[in-house]
Amino acid sequence: MADETTRLATAAAPDGTTDVPEHLRRELEEAFERTVGGEGRVEPRDWMPEGYRRTLIRQVAQHAHSEIIGMQPEGNWILRAPSLRRKAILLAKVQDEAGHGLYLYSATETLGVDRGELTEKLISSKQKYSSIFNYPTLTFADIGVIGWLVDGAAICNQVPLCRSSYGPYARAMVRICKEESFHQRQGFELLRTLMAGTEAQRAMVQDAVDRWWWPSLMMFGPADGDSPNTQQSMAWRIKRHTNDELRQRYVDMSVPQAEALGVTFPDPELRWNAERGSYDFGAIDWDEFTAVVKGAGPCNAQRLAHRRAAHENGQWVRDAASAYAAKQEARRREGVAA
């Protein structure tokens, strides 16, 4: 962000608070708007509107929660993968997702919120994660479809976030998107292998596609007319495209891939529209989406219970780390005093 906002904010509130005199607030807001409107980056020490900060915390925290919860559907198959190669690939992918969650929690901490607080909000259902992770992985073909369709949807949604107006989020997304792209290729490769197999394996892939297609379309969030946050997020350049724009881009990308793979999507209304230069597709069941977001999905309770148990079982690790840090700090102070 422009140096002028940092200078103004420091002069107005030298103690580091965001409470600045009213006569300077408008000047700070104008400098912020010039930076965002001019495709600049807002950095952690820059002044920012409180609404911008809250919006970022909500969005980045939800993204972080999704990465951590998203480890569960695939982690469930690590020990049951059919070969050592498939186990290693899946283990590496789940490890990547853990890393993505840590990057994103770190980004939220630059906004003045503690990751422990965010975890408490997640396990108490005060913050959400992506609806897609509340569906079960019934067969190993689901692992390939998650890589292809779910990570494909994530790429469509997240690549524009590499140009987000908030610097730490945008920089985290660069690495995350590179790894998500690799995950999508892994999923597609697994499905191609299965499609070259037996009739039962091909049927297993088609069944997985049938079950995951519509939830993957819901990943982009509600329709634009029902999305309460999209317009403001776009005005602040946190987001770059609306939910429906990203959803259309995803459909247009996925249909040729499905044809190359040899599967079909469970949508009788899916067809090419030459006039629009895009695919038309059927109506999404928004009642199902709303139910899943509110906690009534097939695996909502299971996912949160697992995350809550992991958090509680890991308390001794956090306590030990805190005790070690306190001990090191005490030693440092003793050395300074000596």
Disulfide bonds with the S-S distance in Angstrom:
none
